[in-house]
Each structure stands twice: as structure tokens, then as C-alpha cells.
């Protein structure tokens, strides 16, 4: 995500909100139906991703080949959105930047969602500790409430307060599934402290490492669990699409797809995992 979101905030809210319900947010705190999605044990975990690109055929083909991700239209979604699944478990969505809702200069990126107990309160705390609010809090229909910000070092992230949709869920250690998140920047201690203050605790499954940003500003990267890193790199990928990394002290590589979208791959051994949640 980038500053262009600021100009499209209203359009994004209109696009993502379906059948908004008056008083939905207050109803959640009072209605026992919401108790099964209380996030007391999931606070501060990444829970979803949205891959945003223009070259959808090239992007989906790349990640299908490299990671075994399956891309298919969700027939139950009123928008007929494309979802990403691995091993039959949904892990994210896909957005077409050619859609008029996005300004023409919006760069391809992967948006990551961080679970919180109260989007409004956490967004306010984030701004108070140096974040910039890009898209103010709003209800995404009856699925959840969200906001998008950039942290003090410039990395974008979205806050997600679940109503009916709690995010991804898959068996621990599933090959091709989200494993951890990494933010490389020149001030990892500073940004680690920011997220602790903004969310009210330590982020689960997140690593803050010293390193140069991938682009003009730091950004979060997903670490995907794989059984064999060498095997992934041996697949039919474009020249230069895979590079080895040594900052973690393990056998980890970065995959770069069309339009510069990146993820990391690593064998799970010895690495603490993201919350995988309930199989869905």
C-alpha cells in the first residue's frame, strides 16, 4: 500500500462494504453471537493477505508454480472475488488494480491484515505513536472492521477487527501456507516498540530484522513454509525470480513475481510459526 490509498479511501470503503448494518460495531460487544470470534487469544497476529496486481494471469501463474497456491473465484462472494487457497484452506484474496476503484498509479503490492480487538482504539494509538492513517476505520459489511496505516518507518499494514470473518485457518506446518512475517528496516527496535504500543502487546509470528528496504520504504514480507527450499527454487521460475537470503542464519530464499511482488520461503524447522487457527 502507498499514499495513493488516501485519495481512494472513500471508494475502497464503498467497494468493500456490502449491506452495511447500523450499529453493527456496538452490537458485537453486546450480542453473545460474537463471542466465538473474540480475539483475546489471537490479538496481535496477522490473519489475512490481499494480493493486488495488474498482471493477474502472470502473477497467479507464478505463485501457483512456485508455492502450489490455488486461485479460484469465490462463488459465495457477492463480488465474485478471487481467493487464494493451499491444501484446501483459504489464505488470502486477489484484487485487480485495473478496477476503476484504484487510481492508475497504484503500485502492485500485498496488503497484510493484523488482528486487533478494537480497530478504532488501536488506530488511534498507532497514530499517537507515529503512524499515518491512510484509510480511516470502517465496517466491511458484516465481516469485520478495518483501517489502513503506515508505521513510523513507512511500512503499510491494515488492522482487522473480526465480526463474522476471522481470517485464515490451516493445520500447523502446512506446506505453502503463511508461516511468519518479516519487516526489514534500519531501525527494527524502534518499529518493534511501535507495534507493541499500538496493539497492546508483542506481535505473534513477526520478526523485525536489520536490513535495507526492498523499495523506497520498508514493507512487510510473508514467510511461507515449504518442505524443501531447494526444490522450490528448482521449479520452472523466471531467471532471477529466486535469491538466497542469509540475514536469518538459515536456508531462506526470496521469490519475486511479476510486478515485484515478493514472499520468502523457508523450511519450518526451528522457526516459531504464525497462529494457524482453526482449519476452515
C-alpha positions as CSV (number, residue, x, y, z in Angstrom):
1,X,0.0,0.0,0.0
2,X,1.1,3.6,-0.5
3,X,-0.1,7.2,-0.3
4,X,-2.4,6.8,-3.2
5,X,-4.8,5.0,-0.8
6,X,-5.5,8.3,0.8
7,X,-7.3,9.5,-2.3
8,X,-9.2,6.3,-2.8
9,X,-10.2,5.7,0.8
10,X,-13.9,6.5,0.2
11,X,-14.0,4.4,-2.9
12,X,-12.4,1.5,-1.1
13,X,-15.0,1.7,1.7
14,X,-17.8,1.7,-0.8
15,X,-16.3,-1.2,-2.7
16,X,-15.6,-3.4,0.3
17,X,-18.8,-2.7,2.2
18,X,-21.8,-4.9,1.4
19,X,-25.2,-4.4,3.1
20,X,-23.8,-2.3,6.0
21,X,-25.7,-2.6,9.2
22,X,-26.3,0.3,11.5
23,X,-24.9,-0.2,14.9
24,X,-23.0,-3.4,13.9
25,X,-19.9,-2.5,15.9
26,X,-21.7,-1.9,19.2
27,X,-23.9,-4.9,18.6
28,X,-20.8,-7.1,18.5
29,X,-19.9,-6.2,22.1
30,X,-23.4,-6.8,23.4
31,X,-24.6,-9.8,21.3
32,X,-23.4,-13.3,22.5
33,X,-23.3,-14.5,18.9
34,X,-20.0,-12.6,18.6
35,X,-18.3,-14.4,21.5
36,X,-16.9,-17.2,19.3
37,X,-14.8,-14.7,17.4
38,X,-13.4,-12.8,20.5
39,X,-9.7,-12.2,19.8
40,X,-8.3,-12.4,23.3
41,X,-6.1,-15.3,22.2
42,X,-5.4,-14.0,18.7
43,X,-4.7,-10.4,19.4
44,X,-1.6,-9.1,17.5
45,X,-1.5,-11.8,14.8
46,X,-1.5,-11.5,11.1
47,X,-4.7,-13.1,9.7
48,X,-5.1,-12.4,6.0
49,X,-3.5,-11.1,2.9
50,X,-4.8,-9.4,-0.3
51,X,-2.6,-9.7,-3.4
52,X,-3.1,-6.6,-5.6
53,X,-1.8,-6.7,-9.1
54,X,-2.5,-5.7,-12.7
55,X,-0.9,-8.8,-14.4
56,X,-3.3,-11.3,-12.8
57,X,-2.6,-14.1,-15.2
58,X,1.2,-13.8,-14.8
59,X,1.0,-13.3,-11.0
60,X,-1.3,-16.2,-10.3
61,X,0.7,-18.5,-12.6
62,X,3.9,-17.6,-10.8
63,X,2.7,-18.2,-7.3
64,X,0.8,-21.4,-8.4
65,X,4.1,-22.8,-9.9
66,X,6.3,-21.7,-7.0
67,X,4.2,-22.4,-4.0
68,X,1.3,-24.5,-5.1
69,X,-1.3,-21.8,-4.4
70,X,-4.7,-22.3,-6.0
71,X,-6.6,-19.3,-7.3
72,X,-10.4,-19.5,-7.8
73,X,-13.4,-17.3,-7.9
74,X,-15.4,-17.5,-4.7
75,X,-18.9,-18.2,-5.9
76,X,-20.4,-17.4,-2.5
77,X,-18.9,-13.9,-2.5
78,X,-21.2,-11.2,-3.9
79,X,-18.2,-9.6,-5.6
80,X,-17.1,-12.9,-7.1
81,X,-13.7,-12.2,-5.7
82,X,-10.8,-14.5,-6.4
83,X,-9.4,-16.3,-3.3
84,X,-6.1,-18.0,-2.7
85,X,-6.0,-21.4,-1.1
86,X,-3.4,-24.0,-0.3
87,X,-4.3,-27.6,0.6
88,X,-8.0,-26.6,0.5
89,X,-7.5,-23.8,3.1
90,X,-8.1,-20.2,2.2
91,X,-5.2,-17.8,3.0
92,X,-5.9,-14.7,1.0
93,X,-7.7,-12.8,-1.7
94,X,-6.8,-11.2,-5.0
95,X,-7.6,-7.7,-6.2
96,X,-7.3,-6.4,-9.8
97,X,-5.6,-3.0,-9.9
98,X,-7.3,-2.4,-13.3
99,X,-10.5,-1.9,-11.4
100,X,-11.6,1.8,-11.5
101,X,-11.7,1.8,-7.7
102,X,-7.9,2.0,-7.8
103,X,-6.0,5.1,-9.2
104,X,-4.0,4.3,-12.3
105,X,-0.7,4.9,-10.4
106,X,-1.3,2.4,-7.6
107,X,1.6,0.0,-7.5
108,X,1.3,-3.7,-7.2
109,X,1.6,-4.8,-3.5
110,X,0.4,-7.4,-1.0
111,X,-1.7,-6.0,1.8
112,X,-1.5,-7.7,5.2
113,X,-4.1,-7.6,7.9
114,X,-3.3,-7.6,11.6
115,X,-6.0,-8.8,14.1
116,X,-6.9,-6.4,16.9
117,X,-9.6,-6.2,19.5
118,X,-10.8,-2.7,18.6
119,X,-9.8,-1.1,15.3
120,X,-10.8,2.5,16.3
121,X,-8.8,2.4,19.6
122,X,-5.8,0.7,18.1
123,X,-5.7,3.0,15.1
124,X,-5.8,6.0,17.4
125,X,-2.9,4.5,19.5
126,X,-0.9,3.8,16.3
127,X,-1.2,7.4,15.2
128,X,-0.3,8.7,18.6
129,X,2.9,6.6,18.4
130,X,3.9,7.9,14.9
131,X,1.8,6.0,12.3
132,X,0.0,7.8,9.5
133,X,-3.7,7.0,9.0
134,X,-4.3,6.1,5.3
135,X,-7.9,4.7,5.3
136,X,-9.9,5.5,8.5
137,X,-11.8,2.7,10.3
138,X,-14.9,1.5,8.5
139,X,-17.1,-1.6,8.6
140,X,-16.6,-4.1,5.8
141,X,-20.2,-5.3,5.8
142,X,-20.8,-7.9,8.5
143,X,-17.3,-9.4,8.0
144,X,-15.3,-7.1,10.2
145,X,-14.0,-3.6,10.7
146,X,-10.7,-2.3,9.3
147,X,-8.3,0.6,8.9
148,X,-5.1,1.0,6.9
149,X,-2.0,2.8,8.2
150,X,1.7,3.2,7.6
151,X,4.1,2.7,10.5
152,X,6.8,5.1,11.5
153,X,9.3,3.6,9.1
154,X,6.8,3.6,6.2
155,X,5.6,0.0,6.1
156,X,1.9,-0.3,5.4
157,X,-0.4,-2.5,7.4
158,X,-4.1,-3.0,7.9
159,X,-5.9,-3.5,11.2
160,X,-8.7,-6.1,11.2
161,X,-11.4,-6.4,13.9
162,X,-13.4,-9.6,13.1
163,X,-17.1,-9.8,13.1
164,X,-18.0,-12.9,11.1
165,X,-14.7,-13.4,9.3
166,X,-11.7,-14.2,11.5
167,X,-9.2,-14.7,8.7
168,X,-7.1,-17.6,7.5
169,X,-7.0,-21.0,9.2
170,X,-4.9,-24.1,8.3
171,X,-3.1,-27.0,10.0
172,X,0.2,-26.1,11.6
173,X,3.2,-26.7,9.3
174,X,1.1,-26.9,6.1
175,X,3.5,-26.5,3.1
176,X,2.7,-23.4,1.1
177,X,0.9,-21.7,4.0
178,X,1.8,-18.5,5.8
179,X,4.5,-19.2,8.4
180,X,5.9,-15.9,9.7
181,X,6.1,-12.2,8.8
182,X,9.3,-10.2,8.4
183,X,9.9,-6.5,8.4
184,X,13.4,-5.5,7.4
185,X,14.4,-1.9,8.1
186,X,17.3,0.2,9.6
187,X,15.5,0.7,13.0
188,X,14.0,-2.7,13.9
189,X,13.9,-2.0,17.7
190,X,12.0,1.3,17.1
191,X,9.4,-0.3,14.9
192,X,9.0,-3.3,17.2
193,X,8.3,-0.9,20.1
194,X,5.8,0.9,17.9
195,X,3.7,-2.2,17.2
196,X,3.8,-3.2,20.9
197,X,2.4,0.2,21.9
198,X,-0.1,0.3,19.0
199,X,-1.6,-3.2,19.5
200,X,-1.1,-3.5,23.3
201,X,1.4,-6.4,23.1
202,X,4.0,-8.3,21.2
203,X,3.2,-9.3,17.6
204,X,2.9,-13.0,17.3
205,X,4.9,-14.7,14.5
206,X,6.6,-11.4,13.4
207,X,10.4,-10.8,13.1
208,X,12.0,-7.3,12.9
209,X,15.4,-7.5,11.3
210,X,18.1,-5.1,10.3
211,X,18.4,-4.7,6.6
212,X,17.8,-2.4,3.7
213,X,14.2,-1.9,2.5
214,X,13.1,-3.7,-0.7
215,X,11.9,-0.5,-2.3
216,X,11.7,3.2,-1.4
217,X,10.2,2.2,2.0
218,X,10.3,-0.9,4.2
219,X,7.4,-3.3,3.8
220,X,6.2,-6.5,5.4
221,X,7.1,-9.8,3.8
222,X,5.4,-13.1,4.2
223,X,7.4,-16.2,5.1
224,X,5.9,-19.3,3.5
225,X,6.5,-22.7,4.9
226,X,7.9,-25.2,2.4
227,X,9.3,-28.7,2.8
228,X,12.3,-28.2,0.5
229,X,13.6,-24.7,-0.3
230,X,16.0,-26.1,-3.0
231,X,13.1,-27.9,-4.6
232,X,11.1,-24.7,-4.8
233,X,14.0,-22.8,-6.4
234,X,14.4,-25.7,-8.9
235,X,10.9,-25.2,-10.3
236,X,10.2,-23.5,-13.6
237,X,10.6,-19.9,-12.4
238,X,11.8,-16.9,-14.4
239,X,15.5,-16.1,-14.3
240,X,16.3,-14.0,-11.2
241,X,13.0,-14.8,-9.6
242,X,14.6,-16.5,-6.6
243,X,17.5,-15.3,-4.4
244,X,19.1,-16.7,-1.3
245,X,18.9,-14.7,2.0
246,X,21.4,-15.0,4.9
247,X,20.0,-12.5,7.4
248,X,18.1,-15.1,9.4
249,X,21.0,-17.6,9.6
250,X,19.0,-20.3,7.9
251,X,18.2,-21.6,4.5
252,X,15.7,-18.9,3.4
253,X,15.1,-17.5,-0.1
254,X,13.1,-14.7,-1.6
255,X,10.7,-15.2,-4.5
256,X,10.0,-12.2,-6.7
257,X,7.0,-12.5,-9.0
258,X,5.7,-10.3,-11.8
259,X,5.4,-6.6,-10.8
260,X,7.9,-7.1,-8.0
261,X,5.6,-8.9,-5.5
262,X,7.8,-10.9,-3.0
263,X,7.5,-13.6,-0.4
264,X,10.1,-15.6,1.4
265,X,10.3,-19.3,1.7
266,X,11.8,-21.4,4.5
267,X,11.6,-24.9,5.9
268,X,9.7,-24.6,9.2
269,X,12.2,-26.5,11.4
270,X,13.4,-24.3,14.3
271,X,11.1,-21.4,13.4
272,X,8.2,-20.3,15.5
273,X,5.0,-20.2,13.5
274,X,2.2,-17.7,13.0
275,X,-1.1,-18.7,14.5
276,X,-2.7,-21.0,12.0
277,X,-6.1,-21.0,13.7
278,X,-8.9,-23.4,13.1
279,X,-8.9,-25.3,9.8
280,X,-11.5,-23.7,7.6
